[in-house]
Amino acid sequence: MKARDYIKQKFQTFGISLSEADLLDMCLNSKISGEDEMNEDNRMRVSVAIAKFIPSLLLRATSISESGFSMSWNIQGIKDYYTVLCREYDLPNALGNRIKVLDIADYL
């Protein structure tokens, strides 16, 4: 399996279709060619490139209903996958634990 196909299939399981530019960014970041065969030697580089790409991908995760278009990504799933990759490859989690601001009026 080629690296580009591996990357595309990893994201397809979350309902995400990647553009050619997205694939190129990840391949350049992992310093491989999308035409390279996936193997044990480049698996870590590709996985790290995927992890580094996810925060920018999540910026696009909005539902647009004006023109009838709607994205149905498994957003929580991709966030969980990102967290797993960060832990596995000892990467900083750019999403981190966000502080949730609560309105005290909701509890009165």
C-alpha positions in Angstrom: 0.0 0.0 0.0 1.3 3.5 -0.9 1.7 6.1 1.8 -0.9 8.4 0.3 -3.5 5.5 0.3 -2.6 4.6 3.9 -3.2 8.2 5.0 -6.4 8.6 3.1 -7.8 5.4 4.5 -6.9 6.4 8.1 -8.9 9.5 7.7 -11.8 7.8 5.8 -12.6 5.8 8.9 -13.6 9.1 10.5 -15.6 10.2 7.5 -12.9 12.6 6.3 -11.9 13.0 2.7 -8.5 14.7 2.2 -7.5 17.0 -0.6 -4.4 16.4 -2.6 -2.9 19.5 -0.9 -3.6 17.9 2.5 -1.9 14.7 1.4 1.1 16.6 0.0 1.5 18.6 3.3 1.6 15.4 5.3 4.0 13.7 3.0 6.3 16.7 3.0 6.1 16.9 6.8 7.0 13.3 7.1 9.8 13.6 4.4 8.4 10.8 2.3 6.8 10.5 -1.1 3.1 9.7 -1.3 4.2 7.0 -3.7 6.4 5.3 -1.2 5.2 1.9 0.0 4.1 1.9 3.7 6.4 -0.2 5.8 7.8 -0.4 9.3 10.6 2.1 8.4 8.3 5.0 7.5 5.2 4.1 9.7 6.3 6.3 12.6 7.1 9.3 10.3 3.7 9.0 8.6 1.8 8.7 11.9 3.6 11.7 13.4 2.7 13.7 10.2 -0.9 12.7 10.6 -0.9 13.7 14.3 0.7 17.1 13.4 -2.0 17.7 10.7 -5.1 16.9 12.9 -5.3 20.3 14.7 -5.4 22.2 11.5 -8.0 19.7 10.1 -10.2 20.3 13.2 -10.3 24.0 12.4 -12.5 23.0 9.4 -14.8 20.9 11.4 -17.9 23.0 11.2 -21.3 22.2 9.9 -22.4 24.4 7.0 -26.1 24.2 6.3 -26.8 27.4 4.3 -26.3 25.6 1.0 -27.5 22.3 2.2 -23.9 21.0 2.7 -23.1 19.3 5.9 -20.0 17.6 7.1 -20.5 14.5 9.2 -17.1 13.9 10.6 -16.5 11.8 13.7 -15.0 14.8 15.5 -14.6 13.2 18.9 -13.1 10.1 17.2 -10.5 12.1 15.4 -9.7 14.0 18.6 -9.3 10.7 20.5 -7.1 9.3 17.7 -5.0 12.5 17.9 -4.6 12.0 21.6 -3.5 8.4 21.1 -0.9 9.4 18.5 0.4 12.2 20.7 0.9 9.7 23.6 2.4 7.0 21.4 5.0 9.3 19.8 5.5 11.6 22.8 4.2 14.6 21.0 2.8 17.7 22.6 -1.0 17.7 22.5 -1.9 21.0 20.8 -5.6 20.5 21.7 -4.7 20.0 25.4 -7.2 20.0 28.1 -9.2 23.1 27.5 -10.7 24.9 30.5 -14.5 25.0 30.3 -16.1 28.2 31.5 -19.4 27.6 33.2 -22.1 30.1 33.7 -23.0 30.1 37.4 -26.6 31.1 36.6 -27.0 27.5 35.2 -26.5 26.1 38.7 -28.7 28.5 40.7 
